[in-house]
Amino acid sequence: MTSFVKDLMRLRRGAWEMVATILIALGVFMLMQPFALWLYTYSFIVTLVGTVMFIIVSHFPE
């Protein structure tokens, strides 16, 4: 766990790509769930932030 946090602090690609991927998956889950309207409301923003974040961090060093 500490190496993951160190990689986040050092702006390494692997750790940040994982965070971006989790955000994209969370946004898709929020889009497909039938229970809470507020989750559906913010699903597009969460997916968009994850996608833009993934594009940006793909240029970070290994």
PDB file of N, CA, C and O in Angstrom:
ATOM      1  N   MET A   1       0.821  -1.202   0.000  1.00  0.00           N
ATOM      2  CA  MET A   1       0.000   0.000   0.000  1.00  0.00           C
ATOM      3  C   MET A   1       0.858   1.256   0.000  1.00  0.00           C
ATOM      4  O   MET A   1       0.504   2.243  -0.645  1.00  0.00           O
ATOM      5  N   THR A   2       1.963   1.235   0.703  1.00  0.00           N
ATOM      6  CA  THR A   2       2.801   2.429   0.757  1.00  0.00           C
ATOM      7  C   THR A   2       3.457   2.709  -0.593  1.00  0.00           C
ATOM      8  O   THR A   2       3.693   3.868  -0.936  1.00  0.00           O
ATOM      9  N   SER A   3       3.754   1.661  -1.364  1.00  0.00           N
ATOM     10  CA  SER A   3       4.339   1.904  -2.683  1.00  0.00           C
ATOM     11  C   SER A   3       3.303   2.544  -3.612  1.00  0.00           C
ATOM     12  O   SER A   3       3.658   3.349  -4.473  1.00  0.00           O
ATOM     13  N   PHE A   4       2.026   2.189  -3.442  1.00  0.00           N
ATOM     14  CA  PHE A   4       0.964   2.805  -4.234  1.00  0.00           C
ATOM     15  C   PHE A   4       0.871   4.300  -3.928  1.00  0.00           C
ATOM     16  O   PHE A   4       0.752   5.116  -4.842  1.00  0.00           O
ATOM     17  N   VAL A   5       0.926   4.654  -2.657  1.00  0.00           N
ATOM     18  CA  VAL A   5       0.866   6.061  -2.262  1.00  0.00           C
ATOM     19  C   VAL A   5       2.112   6.799  -2.740  1.00  0.00           C
ATOM     20  O   VAL A   5       2.018   7.943  -3.186  1.00  0.00           O
ATOM     21  N   LYS A   6       3.269   6.165  -2.653  1.00  0.00           N
ATOM     22  CA  LYS A   6       4.496   6.792  -3.147  1.00  0.00           C
ATOM     23  C   LYS A   6       4.426   7.032  -4.647  1.00  0.00           C
ATOM     24  O   LYS A   6       4.874   8.070  -5.136  1.00  0.00           O
ATOM     25  N   ASP A   7       3.858   6.062  -5.388  1.00  0.00           N
ATOM     26  CA  ASP A   7       3.709   6.238  -6.832  1.00  0.00           C
ATOM     27  C   ASP A   7       2.732   7.365  -7.155  1.00  0.00           C
ATOM     28  O   ASP A   7       2.914   8.082  -8.139  1.00  0.00           O
ATOM     29  N   LEU A   8       1.698   7.523  -6.332  1.00  0.00           N
ATOM     30  CA  LEU A   8       0.777   8.638  -6.541  1.00  0.00           C
ATOM     31  C   LEU A   8       1.487   9.969  -6.316  1.00  0.00           C
ATOM     32  O   LEU A   8       1.297  10.916  -7.078  1.00  0.00           O
ATOM     33  N   MET A   9       2.296  10.037  -5.280  1.00  0.00           N
ATOM     34  CA  MET A   9       3.002  11.278  -4.974  1.00  0.00           C
ATOM     35  C   MET A   9       4.069  11.605  -6.019  1.00  0.00           C
ATOM     36  O   MET A   9       4.347  12.774  -6.285  1.00  0.00           O
ATOM     37  N   ARG A  10       4.657  10.577  -6.604  1.00  0.00           N
ATOM     38  CA  ARG A  10       5.704  10.777  -7.621  1.00  0.00           C
ATOM     39  C   ARG A  10       5.146  10.929  -9.023  1.00  0.00           C
ATOM     40  O   ARG A  10       5.904  11.028  -9.987  1.00  0.00           O
ATOM     41  N   LEU A  11       3.826  10.948  -9.145  1.00  0.00           N
ATOM     42  CA  LEU A  11       3.145  11.068 -10.439  1.00  0.00           C
ATOM     43  C   LEU A  11       3.561   9.967 -11.407  1.00  0.00           C
ATOM     44  O   LEU A  11       3.933  10.239 -12.549  1.00  0.00           O
ATOM     45  N   ARG A  12       3.495   8.737 -10.946  1.00  0.00           N
ATOM     46  CA  ARG A  12       3.794   7.589 -11.797  1.00  0.00           C
ATOM     47  C   ARG A  12       2.540   7.126 -12.515  1.00  0.00           C
ATOM     48  O   ARG A  12       1.436   7.238 -11.982  1.00  0.00           O
ATOM     49  N   ARG A  13       2.706   6.614 -13.710  1.00  0.00           N
ATOM     50  CA  ARG A  13       1.587   6.271 -14.579  1.00  0.00           C
ATOM     51  C   ARG A  13       0.698   5.165 -14.016  1.00  0.00           C
ATOM     52  O   ARG A  13      -0.525   5.304 -14.025  1.00  0.00           O
ATOM     53  N   GLY A  14       1.267   4.105 -13.542  1.00  0.00           N
ATOM     54  CA  GLY A  14       0.480   2.940 -13.133  1.00  0.00           C
ATOM     55  C   GLY A  14      -0.548   3.237 -12.059  1.00  0.00           C
ATOM     56  O   GLY A  14      -1.702   2.823 -12.168  1.00  0.00           O
ATOM     57  N   ALA A  15      -0.137   3.947 -11.030  1.00  0.00           N
ATOM     58  CA  ALA A  15      -1.043   4.239  -9.921  1.00  0.00           C
ATOM     59  C   ALA A  15      -2.163   5.177 -10.356  1.00  0.00           C
ATOM     60  O   ALA A  15      -3.324   4.970 -10.002  1.00  0.00           O
ATOM     61  N   TRP A  16      -1.816   6.203 -11.120  1.00  0.00           N
ATOM     62  CA  TRP A  16      -2.835   7.159 -11.551  1.00  0.00           C
ATOM     63  C   TRP A  16      -3.781   6.566 -12.580  1.00  0.00           C
ATOM     64  O   TRP A  16      -4.960   6.919 -12.609  1.00  0.00           O
ATOM     65  N   GLU A  17      -3.280   5.661 -13.431  1.00  0.00           N
ATOM     66  CA  GLU A  17      -4.168   4.989 -14.382  1.00  0.00           C
ATOM     67  C   GLU A  17      -5.168   4.108 -13.660  1.00  0.00           C
ATOM     68  O   GLU A  17      -6.315   3.983 -14.091  1.00  0.00           O
ATOM     69  N   MET A  18      -4.740   3.495 -12.559  1.00  0.00           N
ATOM     70  CA  MET A  18      -5.654   2.681 -11.770  1.00  0.00           C
ATOM     71  C   MET A  18      -6.764   3.538 -11.166  1.00  0.00           C
ATOM     72  O   MET A  18      -7.929   3.140 -11.167  1.00  0.00           O
ATOM     73  N   VAL A  19      -6.406   4.709 -10.653  1.00  0.00           N
ATOM     74  CA  VAL A  19      -7.409   5.615 -10.092  1.00  0.00           C
ATOM     75  C   VAL A  19      -8.381   6.065 -11.187  1.00  0.00           C
ATOM     76  O   VAL A  19      -9.591   6.104 -10.963  1.00  0.00           O
ATOM     77  N   ALA A  20      -7.864   6.398 -12.351  1.00  0.00           N
ATOM     78  CA  ALA A  20      -8.723   6.834 -13.449  1.00  0.00           C
ATOM     79  C   ALA A  20      -9.648   5.702 -13.909  1.00  0.00           C
ATOM     80  O   ALA A  20     -10.818   5.942 -14.209  1.00  0.00           O
ATOM     81  N   THR A  21      -9.140   4.500 -13.964  1.00  0.00           N
ATOM     82  CA  THR A  21      -9.946   3.352 -14.366  1.00  0.00           C
ATOM     83  C   THR A  21     -11.052   3.084 -13.353  1.00  0.00           C
ATOM     84  O   THR A  21     -12.178   2.766 -13.735  1.00  0.00           O
ATOM     85  N   ILE A  22     -10.745   3.208 -12.083  1.00  0.00           N
ATOM     86  CA  ILE A  22     -11.758   3.032 -11.040  1.00  0.00           C
ATOM     87  C   ILE A  22     -12.841   4.100 -11.164  1.00  0.00           C
ATOM     88  O   ILE A  22     -14.022   3.805 -10.983  1.00  0.00           O
ATOM     89  N   LEU A  23     -12.452   5.331 -11.470  1.00  0.00           N
ATOM     90  CA  LEU A  23     -13.446   6.394 -11.668  1.00  0.00           C
ATOM     91  C   LEU A  23     -14.351   6.101 -12.858  1.00  0.00           C
ATOM     92  O   LEU A  23     -15.559   6.326 -12.787  1.00  0.00           O
ATOM     93  N   ILE A  24     -13.781   5.604 -13.944  1.00  0.00           N
ATOM     94  CA  ILE A  24     -14.591   5.263 -15.119  1.00  0.00           C
ATOM     95  C   ILE A  24     -15.568   4.142 -14.770  1.00  0.00           C
ATOM     96  O   ILE A  24     -16.746   4.216 -15.118  1.00  0.00           O
ATOM     97  N   ALA A  25     -15.092   3.118 -14.095  1.00  0.00           N
ATOM     98  CA  ALA A  25     -15.964   2.001 -13.709  1.00  0.00           C
ATOM     99  C   ALA A  25     -17.051   2.464 -12.737  1.00  0.00           C
ATOM    100  O   ALA A  25     -18.196   2.023 -12.832  1.00  0.00           O
ATOM    101  N   LEU A  26     -16.701   3.338 -11.814  1.00  0.00           N
ATOM    102  CA  LEU A  26     -17.681   3.866 -10.875  1.00  0.00           C
ATOM    103  C   LEU A  26     -18.751   4.672 -11.608  1.00  0.00           C
ATOM    104  O   LEU A  26     -19.935   4.567 -11.288  1.00  0.00           O
ATOM    105  N   GLY A  27     -18.339   5.476 -12.589  1.00  0.00           N
ATOM    106  CA  GLY A  27     -19.301   6.248 -13.363  1.00  0.00           C
ATOM    107  C   GLY A  27     -20.249   5.363 -14.156  1.00  0.00           C
ATOM    108  O   GLY A  27     -21.440   5.662 -14.249  1.00  0.00           O
ATOM    109  N   VAL A  28     -19.743   4.287 -14.725  1.00  0.00           N
ATOM    110  CA  VAL A  28     -20.599   3.360 -15.468  1.00  0.00           C
ATOM    111  C   VAL A  28     -21.565   2.658 -14.523  1.00  0.00           C
ATOM    112  O   VAL A  28     -22.737   2.470 -14.852  1.00  0.00           O
ATOM    113  N   PHE A  29     -21.075   2.273 -13.352  1.00  0.00           N
ATOM    114  CA  PHE A  29     -21.955   1.659 -12.358  1.00  0.00           C
ATOM    115  C   PHE A  29     -23.052   2.635 -11.930  1.00  0.00           C
ATOM    116  O   PHE A  29     -24.216   2.255 -11.800  1.00  0.00           O
ATOM    117  N   MET A  30     -22.672   3.888 -11.713  1.00  0.00           N
ATOM    118  CA  MET A  30     -23.650   4.901 -11.323  1.00  0.00           C
ATOM    119  C   MET A  30     -24.699   5.106 -12.419  1.00  0.00           C
ATOM    120  O   MET A  30     -25.859   5.390 -12.123  1.00  0.00           O
ATOM    121  N   LEU A  31     -24.298   4.964 -13.662  1.00  0.00           N
ATOM    122  CA  LEU A  31     -25.218   5.125 -14.786  1.00  0.00           C
ATOM    123  C   LEU A  31     -26.234   3.988 -14.855  1.00  0.00           C
ATOM    124  O   LEU A  31     -27.385   4.204 -15.234  1.00  0.00           O
ATOM    125  N   MET A  32     -25.809   2.777 -14.487  1.00  0.00           N
ATOM    126  CA  MET A  32     -26.661   1.604 -14.675  1.00  0.00           C
ATOM    127  C   MET A  32     -27.488   1.217 -13.453  1.00  0.00           C
ATOM    128  O   MET A  32     -28.365   0.360 -13.564  1.00  0.00           O
ATOM    129  N   GLN A  33     -27.242   1.811 -12.313  1.00  0.00           N
ATOM    130  CA  GLN A  33     -27.981   1.412 -11.116  1.00  0.00           C
ATOM    131  C   GLN A  33     -29.378   2.029 -11.129  1.00  0.00           C
ATOM    132  O   GLN A  33     -29.551   3.155 -11.593  1.00  0.00           O
ATOM    133  N   PRO A  34     -30.378   1.300 -10.623  1.00  0.00           N
ATOM    134  CA  PRO A  34     -31.755   1.809 -10.670  1.00  0.00           C
ATOM    135  C   PRO A  34     -32.259   2.399  -9.352  1.00  0.00           C
ATOM    136  O   PRO A  34     -33.456   2.659  -9.228  1.00  0.00           O
ATOM    137  N   PHE A  35     -31.395   2.617  -8.373  1.00  0.00           N
ATOM    138  CA  PHE A  35     -31.861   2.930  -7.027  1.00  0.00           C
ATOM    139  C   PHE A  35     -31.875   4.417  -6.689  1.00  0.00           C
ATOM    140  O   PHE A  35     -32.863   4.908  -6.142  1.00  0.00           O
ATOM    141  N   ALA A  36     -30.823   5.133  -6.996  1.00  0.00           N
ATOM    142  CA  ALA A  36     -30.695   6.519  -6.549  1.00  0.00           C
ATOM    143  C   ALA A  36     -30.571   7.449  -7.752  1.00  0.00           C
ATOM    144  O   ALA A  36     -29.684   7.289  -8.589  1.00  0.00           O
ATOM    145  N   LEU A  37     -31.457   8.403  -7.821  1.00  0.00           N
ATOM    146  CA  LEU A  37     -31.437   9.341  -8.939  1.00  0.00           C
ATOM    147  C   LEU A  37     -30.214  10.240  -8.902  1.00  0.00           C
ATOM    148  O   LEU A  37     -29.703  10.613  -9.958  1.00  0.00           O
ATOM    149  N   TRP A  38     -29.728  10.600  -7.716  1.00  0.00           N
ATOM    150  CA  TRP A  38     -28.562  11.487  -7.621  1.00  0.00           C
ATOM    151  C   TRP A  38     -27.307  10.793  -8.129  1.00  0.00           C
ATOM    152  O   TRP A  38     -26.417  11.460  -8.657  1.00  0.00           O
ATOM    153  N   LEU A  39     -27.207   9.464  -7.984  1.00  0.00           N
ATOM    154  CA  LEU A  39     -26.070   8.746  -8.569  1.00  0.00           C
ATOM    155  C   LEU A  39     -26.125   8.809 -10.096  1.00  0.00           C
ATOM    156  O   LEU A  39     -25.112   9.023 -10.761  1.00  0.00           O
ATOM    157  N   TYR A  40     -27.330   8.618 -10.634  1.00  0.00           N
ATOM    158  CA  TYR A  40     -27.500   8.706 -12.086  1.00  0.00           C
ATOM    159  C   TYR A  40     -27.185  10.116 -12.586  1.00  0.00           C
ATOM    160  O   TYR A  40     -26.625  10.291 -13.668  1.00  0.00           O
ATOM    161  N   THR A  41     -27.547  11.106 -11.794  1.00  0.00           N
ATOM    162  CA  THR A  41     -27.330  12.497 -12.188  1.00  0.00           C
ATOM    163  C   THR A  41     -25.850  12.815 -12.356  1.00  0.00           C
ATOM    164  O   THR A  41     -25.475  13.524 -13.290  1.00  0.00           O
ATOM    165  N   TYR A  42     -25.010  12.308 -11.475  1.00  0.00           N
ATOM    166  CA  TYR A  42     -23.577  12.621 -11.514  1.00  0.00           C
ATOM    167  C   TYR A  42     -22.744  11.578 -12.255  1.00  0.00           C
ATOM    168  O   TYR A  42     -21.519  11.692 -12.293  1.00  0.00           O
ATOM    169  N   SER A  43     -23.373  10.577 -12.837  1.00  0.00           N
ATOM    170  CA  SER A  43     -22.618   9.496 -13.476  1.00  0.00           C
ATOM    171  C   SER A  43     -21.829   9.983 -14.690  1.00  0.00           C
ATOM    172  O   SER A  43     -20.692   9.556 -14.895  1.00  0.00           O
ATOM    173  N   PHE A  44     -22.408  10.862 -15.490  1.00  0.00           N
ATOM    174  CA  PHE A  44     -21.702  11.342 -16.677  1.00  0.00           C
ATOM    175  C   PHE A  44     -20.464  12.139 -16.292  1.00  0.00           C
ATOM    176  O   PHE A  44     -19.409  11.979 -16.906  1.00  0.00           O
ATOM    177  N   ILE A  45     -20.582  12.990 -15.289  1.00  0.00           N
ATOM    178  CA  ILE A  45     -19.443  13.803 -14.842  1.00  0.00           C
ATOM    179  C   ILE A  45     -18.324  12.915 -14.321  1.00  0.00           C
ATOM    180  O   ILE A  45     -17.155  13.149 -14.629  1.00  0.00           O
ATOM    181  N   VAL A  46     -18.668  11.895 -13.534  1.00  0.00           N
ATOM    182  CA  VAL A  46     -17.650  10.996 -12.985  1.00  0.00           C
ATOM    183  C   VAL A  46     -16.960  10.232 -14.111  1.00  0.00           C
ATOM    184  O   VAL A  46     -15.737  10.092 -14.099  1.00  0.00           O
ATOM    185  N   THR A  47     -17.715   9.742 -15.071  1.00  0.00           N
ATOM    186  CA  THR A  47     -17.130   9.031 -16.209  1.00  0.00           C
ATOM    187  C   THR A  47     -16.253   9.959 -17.039  1.00  0.00           C
ATOM    188  O   THR A  47     -15.171   9.565 -17.474  1.00  0.00           O
ATOM    189  N   LEU A  48     -16.705  11.173 -17.258  1.00  0.00           N
ATOM    190  CA  LEU A  48     -15.931  12.145 -18.033  1.00  0.00           C
ATOM    191  C   LEU A  48     -14.631  12.508 -17.325  1.00  0.00           C
ATOM    192  O   LEU A  48     -13.582  12.581 -17.964  1.00  0.00           O
ATOM    193  N   VAL A  49     -14.684  12.736 -16.028  1.00  0.00           N
ATOM    194  CA  VAL A  49     -13.468  13.058 -15.267  1.00  0.00           C
ATOM    195  C   VAL A  49     -12.483  11.889 -15.330  1.00  0.00           C
ATOM    196  O   VAL A  49     -11.285  12.100 -15.518  1.00  0.00           O
ATOM    197  N   GLY A  50     -12.975  10.670 -15.174  1.00  0.00           N
ATOM    198  CA  GLY A  50     -12.101   9.502 -15.268  1.00  0.00           C
ATOM    199  C   GLY A  50     -11.464   9.354 -16.635  1.00  0.00           C
ATOM    200  O   GLY A  50     -10.290   8.999 -16.737  1.00  0.00           O
ATOM    201  N   THR A  51     -12.231   9.624 -17.694  1.00  0.00           N
ATOM    202  CA  THR A  51     -11.702   9.511 -19.050  1.00  0.00           C
ATOM    203  C   THR A  51     -10.640  10.570 -19.334  1.00  0.00           C
ATOM    204  O   THR A  51      -9.579  10.261 -19.877  1.00  0.00           O
ATOM    205  N   VAL A  52     -10.923  11.808 -18.969  1.00  0.00           N
ATOM    206  CA  VAL A  52      -9.944  12.882 -19.176  1.00  0.00           C
ATOM    207  C   VAL A  52      -8.705  12.634 -18.326  1.00  0.00           C
ATOM    208  O   VAL A  52      -7.581  12.866 -18.772  1.00  0.00           O
ATOM    209  N   MET A  53      -8.914  12.164 -17.105  1.00  0.00           N
ATOM    210  CA  MET A  53      -7.779  11.851 -16.230  1.00  0.00           C
ATOM    211  C   MET A  53      -6.922  10.749 -16.847  1.00  0.00           C
ATOM    212  O   MET A  53      -5.694  10.825 -16.801  1.00  0.00           O
ATOM    213  N   PHE A  54      -7.550   9.733 -17.420  1.00  0.00           N
ATOM    214  CA  PHE A  54      -6.801   8.646 -18.048  1.00  0.00           C
ATOM    215  C   PHE A  54      -5.986   9.162 -19.222  1.00  0.00           C
ATOM    216  O   PHE A  54      -4.838   8.755 -19.404  1.00  0.00           O
ATOM    217  N   ILE A  55      -6.556  10.047 -20.016  1.00  0.00           N
ATOM    218  CA  ILE A  55      -5.827  10.608 -21.156  1.00  0.00           C
ATOM    219  C   ILE A  55      -4.618  11.403 -20.680  1.00  0.00           C
ATOM    220  O   ILE A  55      -3.541  11.310 -21.269  1.00  0.00           O
ATOM    221  N   ILE A  56      -4.787  12.172 -19.633  1.00  0.00           N
ATOM    222  CA  ILE A  56      -3.684  12.992 -19.109  1.00  0.00           C
ATOM    223  C   ILE A  56      -2.587  12.132 -18.505  1.00  0.00           C
ATOM    224  O   ILE A  56      -1.406  12.327 -18.794  1.00  0.00           O
ATOM    225  N   VAL A  57      -2.984  11.167 -17.653  1.00  0.00           N
ATOM    226  CA  VAL A  57      -1.942  10.398 -16.953  1.00  0.00           C
ATOM    227  C   VAL A  57      -1.263   9.391 -17.856  1.00  0.00           C
ATOM    228  O   VAL A  57      -0.228   8.837 -17.486  1.00  0.00           O
ATOM    229  N   SER A  58      -1.819   9.137 -19.033  1.00  0.00           N
ATOM    230  CA  SER A  58      -1.135   8.214 -19.950  1.00  0.00           C
ATOM    231  C   SER A  58       0.182   8.832 -20.451  1.00  0.00           C
ATOM    232  O   SER A  58       0.999   8.132 -21.049  1.00  0.00           O
ATOM    233  N   HIS A  59       0.390  10.112 -20.217  1.00  0.00           N
ATOM    234  CA  HIS A  59       1.628  10.763 -20.601  1.00  0.00           C
ATOM    235  C   HIS A  59       2.636  10.861 -19.452  1.00  0.00           C
ATOM    236  O   HIS A  59       3.743  11.368 -19.634  1.00  0.00           O
ATOM    237  N   PHE A  60       2.248  10.374 -18.271  1.00  0.00           N
ATOM    238  CA  PHE A  60       3.167  10.366 -17.127  1.00  0.00           C
ATOM    239  C   PHE A  60       4.266   9.332 -17.337  1.00  0.00           C
ATOM    240  O   PHE A  60       4.077   8.387 -18.104  1.00  0.00           O
ATOM    241  N   PRO A  61       5.414   9.490 -16.672  1.00  0.00           N
ATOM    242  CA  PRO A  61       6.474   8.483 -16.794  1.00  0.00           C
ATOM    243  C   PRO A  61       6.116   7.198 -16.066  1.00  0.00           C
ATOM    244  O   PRO A  61       5.306   7.196 -15.139  1.00  0.00           O
ATOM    245  N   GLU A  62       6.730   6.111 -16.500  1.00  0.00           N
ATOM    246  CA  GLU A  62       6.519   4.819 -15.846  1.00  0.00           C
ATOM    247  C   GLU A  62       7.067   4.940 -14.459  1.00  0.00           C
ATOM    248  O   GLU A  62       7.014   3.981 -13.688  1.00  0.00           O
TER     249      GLU A  62
END
